[in-house]
Structure formats: structure tokens, C-alpha cells
Amino acid sequence: MSSVIELDDVWYGYDREKPVLNGVSLQIRQGEFVAVIGGNGSGKTTLAKHCNGLYKPSKGSVKVNGCDTKTMSTAELARTVAYCYQNPDHQIFHSTIAAEVSFGPKNMGWPAEKIEQAVNEALEAVGLGGMGEAEPYFSSKGTRQKIAVASILAMKPQVIVLDEPTTGLDYRGMLEMMELVRRLHAAGHTIIVITHDMRLVAEYAERVLVMHRGSLVCDGDPQSVFAAPDILASAQVEAPAVYRFGEAAGMKGPLPLTLQQMTQKIAGGGQWR
Ligand SMILES: Nc1ncnc2c1ncn2[C@@H]1O[C@H](COP(=O)(O)OP(=O)(O)OP(=O)(O)O)[C@@H](O)[C@H]1O
């Protein structure tokens, strides 16, 4: 797999005296589903905003498809890496859903027909087909979150960064949002999700990046990351309850990450110590 985003020794600070990113290096490959986890203030959002050039490193470099973000325009970067804000209301400012979703494509100077098609496709993809004339502000949080995703999707980005996409959603809203993200991934988008929800990490992510005090302290698949209790503890995150239960129950072999895996393991008998 080729690398879409490449960070090389990235340093960044809002205040010169206090770096928030301390020499982060990593590569995100085309088609990956990556979760970024870590305690509050560990630098997850700051790291993610470097991936689409909203922030440029004070030292080091960020490359998107091999081009340094310092040499790319915002429009060029938005076409490749889209960033979906944690609070959809920070992103939504039009009076109809269609106007909202067409904002990005219009800014790109696309012809009207192409914009209409992109808006319709994006609304269909998030399950809001035919809702273009509805008003975003009177919609539920889950729907506003979907509108925010549709707005970036309409620009057909290669990479989608979602900053805590399930925060504030009820269980059904969370499932709908994550199934939507899973479909986007299956459709070929590279996905980067910032989250505090370890169940989400366990169920959906293929790779996990753990941030602690501005440094990348662990990078691996969910199974290997959750098997590193010291790193998790220092980064103020905890493995999902199912995993911890399997550990406490003395299960053998790879511990289950999801309820489904736990059920299979129990049904498999002889897997207990
Ligand atoms: N615009 C800003 N100006 C000044 N400091 C900021 C700004 N944004 C973030 N910070 C600080 O940078 C550090 C990292 O913040 P960041 O939002 O990247 O962390 P995070 O891991 O995403 O946190 P959370 O999980 O709470 O969203 C924190 O100490 C935060 O207070």
C-alpha cells in the first residue's frame, strides 16, 4: 500500500515555549482505517489538523501524496484530506442541507451539474437522500453529524478525518454513524478517527495510534495495543470492557475485542485456561 500521509519529525506548539507535538513521525497508507486515541490534551486533534494542512508544522514535514503541505493550497489539500469537526455545528452554516453540502464543491469551482450529482450522491451515502431542502438546524445531533460528513464527502476526498464522530450520540446514533464510516472505508476512503470510545476502536479500527503528551507512544493493531497495559495506563486510556473481562477470566490466546468475538470464544469451549 502506498502512503497517503507522511509525518516526519513533526513539532508544533500554539505557544513557542510549549510544544504540543514533539517530533511525531508516522505514515498513513491508502485504504487504512486508523484510530487515534489518548488522554485529553494529548495532541490528537492537533495531529489530525496537520494531516489536512489546517496546521503546518513548526519543524519537520507533513506530506500528502508526496507533496509537502507547506507548498499546497488549502483547496488542494481539502480535495485530498477532509476534516470533519467534533461538533457539527462548527461546520454547518447554511439554511438548507443541499446548500450546506454544495458549499465545498462550489468553492472548488465545479460546474452546476457536477455539483448537483455530488450533493445527491453524498446525501444518499449518509442516508439523507431526498432531504436536501430540509433545514439543518432543526435536525437531531445524529443527522447534523451526517450532514457534516456529507459536506466533506461531496468533495470526494481520498482521506476522511473524523474528530470524535460519535460524541453526544445515543447508542443508535453511534451505530448508524460508525456503520456509515465503515461503508465509506469499504468504498475506498482512507479513514482516520479520533476517539475516546475504545469499543469503537475494537470494533472498527485496523490500526491504533496512541498519543501521550504530544508524542506517538504506540502504533499497532488493536490487539497488540490493548495488550500493552503500561502504555495504555500512561496514556490514560483503558482497553475495552470485553477485553478486560477476557483477561480477568484468564482466557487463552488472543483476547476478544468485541462481544461477538467473546461469544465465539466461549462457544469454542477449550479456549479457557
Ligand atoms: N487553539 C489552541 N490554542 C492554544 N492551545 C491549544 C489550542 N488547541 C489546543 N491547545 C492545547 O494543545 C494541547 C493539545 O490539544 P489537542 O486538542 O490537540 O488535544 P486532544 O488530544 O485532541 O484533546 P481532547 O481529547 O481533549 O480533544 C492541549 O494542551 C490544548 O489545551
The ligand as a MOL file (V3000), in Angstrom:
LIG
                    3D

  0  0  0     0  0            999 V3000
M  V30 BEGIN CTAB
M  V30 COUNTS 31 33 0 0 0
M  V30 BEGIN ATOM
M  V30 1 N -6.1830 26.7840 19.6320 0
M  V30 2 C -5.4110 26.4780 20.6770 0
M  V30 3 N -4.6820 27.4210 21.3070 0
M  V30 4 C -3.8730 27.1250 22.3470 0
M  V30 5 N -3.7220 25.8820 22.8500 0
M  V30 6 C -4.4240 24.9040 22.2700 0
M  V30 7 C -5.3020 25.1440 21.1560 0
M  V30 8 N -5.8510 23.9600 20.7780 0
M  V30 9 C -5.3470 23.0240 21.6120 0
M  V30 10 N -4.4940 23.5970 22.5040 0
M  V30 11 C -3.7420 22.8800 23.5570 0
M  V30 12 O -2.9160 21.9170 22.9110 0
M  V30 13 C -2.8970 20.6980 23.6480 0
M  V30 14 C -3.3400 19.5500 22.7360 0
M  V30 15 O -4.6870 19.8040 22.3720 0
M  V30 16 P -5.4760 18.8400 21.3820 0
M  V30 17 O -6.8370 19.4420 21.2040 0
M  V30 18 O -4.6700 18.5800 20.1820 0
M  V30 19 O -5.5760 17.5190 22.2580 0
M  V30 20 P -6.5820 16.2980 22.1580 0
M  V30 21 O -5.7830 15.0970 22.4590 0
M  V30 22 O -7.3020 16.3320 20.8690 0
M  V30 23 O -7.5760 16.5960 23.3660 0
M  V30 24 P -9.1250 16.2010 23.6020 0
M  V30 25 O -9.1830 14.7070 23.7140 0
M  V30 26 O -9.4270 16.8790 24.8940 0
M  V30 27 O -9.9150 16.7590 22.4490 0
M  V30 28 C -3.7860 20.9270 24.8630 0
M  V30 29 O -2.9670 21.2820 25.9330 0
M  V30 30 C -4.6630 22.0680 24.4600 0
M  V30 31 O -5.0590 22.8230 25.5820 0
M  V30 END ATOM
M  V30 BEGIN BOND
M  V30 1 1 1 2
M  V30 2 1 2 3
M  V30 3 2 2 7
M  V30 4 2 3 4
M  V30 5 1 4 5
M  V30 6 2 5 6
M  V30 7 1 6 7
M  V30 8 1 6 10
M  V30 9 1 7 8
M  V30 10 2 8 9
M  V30 11 1 9 10
M  V30 12 1 10 11
M  V30 13 1 11 12
M  V30 14 1 11 30
M  V30 15 1 12 13
M  V30 16 1 13 14
M  V30 17 1 13 28
M  V30 18 1 14 15
M  V30 19 1 15 16
M  V30 20 2 16 17
M  V30 21 1 16 18
M  V30 22 1 16 19
M  V30 23 1 19 20
M  V30 24 2 20 21
M  V30 25 1 20 22
M  V30 26 1 20 23
M  V30 27 1 23 24
M  V30 28 2 24 25
M  V30 29 1 24 26
M  V30 30 1 24 27
M  V30 31 1 28 29
M  V30 32 1 28 30
M  V30 33 1 30 31
M  V30 END BOND
M  V30 END CTAB
M  END
